[in-house]
Amino acid sequence: MNITKHVKSCPIELVVRLFNKKWVIQIMRDLFYGKSRFHEFKEDKPDLSNKVLSNCLKDMENNGLIQKIVDKCDKKNVKYILTEKGKSLNKVLYEIAMVTVDGENYSEKLACDLKASFKENLLLI
């Protein structure tokens, strides 16, 4: 039986749409690693423009992956946090990372370090 004929939108397609923009997965990773501010997301992404980052964060917020928190006393003090929906993607992102770590030519030590880092930041939530 082809289940996708019986649903309006395939759940896998819906998840793919969440990650459709170029920077979403990297920003999700950054959030899991503790980054929460606009400038922090740009630190290691020189090709990421302010406009693209802003649009990406808005899309992620609209999709329920993150929440924007604005300090009531200082409107310029903004941070972004993962919602429960965003946090629920931790295992998916971990598995994506493991496919690459296991499939690339990393040294044994670097592969172990990467696995430990992703395990600590993605699985121990």
C-alpha positions in Angstrom: 0.0 0.0 0.0 1.3 3.4 -0.9 0.6 5.4 2.2 1.6 8.8 0.6 -1.5 8.6 -1.6 -3.7 8.8 1.6 -2.1 11.8 3.2 -2.2 15.4 2.1 1.5 15.9 2.6 4.1 13.2 3.2 5.7 13.6 6.6 9.2 13.2 5.1 8.5 16.0 2.6 7.3 18.2 5.5 10.6 17.7 7.4 12.6 18.3 4.2 10.8 21.6 3.8 11.9 22.6 7.3 15.6 22.2 6.2 15.0 23.6 2.7 17.1 26.8 3.2 20.8 26.6 2.9 21.7 27.6 6.5 19.0 26.0 8.6 20.9 22.9 9.6 24.0 24.8 10.5 22.0 27.2 12.6 20.2 24.3 14.3 23.6 22.8 15.1 24.8 26.2 16.5 21.7 26.3 18.7 22.4 22.9 20.0 25.9 24.0 20.7 24.8 26.9 22.8 24.8 29.8 20.3 21.7 32.0 20.7 22.5 35.5 19.2 22.4 36.8 15.7 26.1 37.7 15.6 27.1 34.2 17.0 25.4 32.5 14.0 27.5 34.5 11.6 30.9 33.9 13.4 32.1 31.0 11.3 29.9 31.6 8.2 31.4 34.5 6.2 29.1 33.8 3.2 26.0 34.3 5.4 24.6 37.7 4.9 22.5 39.5 7.5 19.5 39.5 5.2 19.7 35.8 4.6 20.2 35.0 8.3 17.3 37.2 9.3 15.0 35.5 6.7 16.2 32.1 7.8 15.6 32.8 11.5 12.1 34.1 10.7 11.3 30.9 8.7 12.6 28.8 11.5 10.4 30.7 13.9 7.4 30.4 11.7 8.0 26.7 11.4 8.1 26.4 15.2 11.7 25.3 15.4 12.9 28.3 17.4 11.5 31.1 19.6 12.7 34.7 19.4 13.1 36.3 22.9 13.4 40.0 23.1 14.6 41.6 26.3 11.8 44.0 27.5 14.3 46.5 28.9 16.6 46.5 25.8 14.8 45.7 22.5 18.3 45.2 20.8 19.0 42.3 23.2 17.5 39.4 21.2 18.3 35.7 21.5 16.9 32.6 19.9 16.2 29.3 21.6 15.1 26.0 20.3 11.4 25.1 20.9 10.4 21.6 21.9 9.8 20.9 18.3 13.3 22.1 17.4 14.8 20.1 20.3 13.1 17.0 19.0 15.3 17.1 15.9 18.4 16.3 18.0 18.5 12.6 17.1 17.9 13.3 13.4 20.8 15.8 13.3 23.0 13.4 15.3 22.3 10.6 12.8 23.0 12.9 9.8 26.3 13.8 11.4 27.2 10.2 12.1 26.7 9.2 8.4 29.3 11.8 7.5 31.7 11.1 10.3 31.6 7.4 9.5 31.8 7.9 5.7 34.6 10.5 5.5 38.3 10.1 5.8 38.7 11.5 9.3 41.6 10.3 11.4 40.4 7.9 14.1 41.0 10.5 16.8 39.1 13.3 15.0 36.2 10.9 14.2 36.1 9.9 17.9 36.2 13.6 19.0 33.5 14.5 16.5 31.3 11.7 17.7 31.8 12.6 21.3 31.0 16.3 20.6 27.8 15.6 18.7 26.8 13.0 21.3 27.3 15.5 24.1 25.5 18.4 22.3 22.7 16.5 20.5 21.9 13.4 22.4 22.2 14.5 26.0 19.4 17.0 25.8 
